[in-house]
Amino acid sequence: MAIRRRPGAWLGSAAVLGFLTAWLSRRSTQVRVQVGKSGKSEVVEDVVKSATWITTVLAIGRAVLPFVRPAVTAFAARQLAEMASKPA
């Protein structure tokens, strides 16, 4: 009920919360790997870059999924109904 009375405040709060969550989770992570018998550690940047890319793709997928799910569900229901109505 409160959302219907003040939708702007709820949407604004959700946007600010989403922005803060995204901004705080952008911490850079370095992976250190011990190399050889000397015990020196090196930063592996490729692992961090690929992890960042994968995380970005998954975040976009999670954001889009609620909008795409009804269309995919309707399509699947039509296809299953069509397959069920055909004689075997």
Order of alpha helices (4+ residues) and beta strands (2+ residues): alpha-alpha-beta-beta-alpha
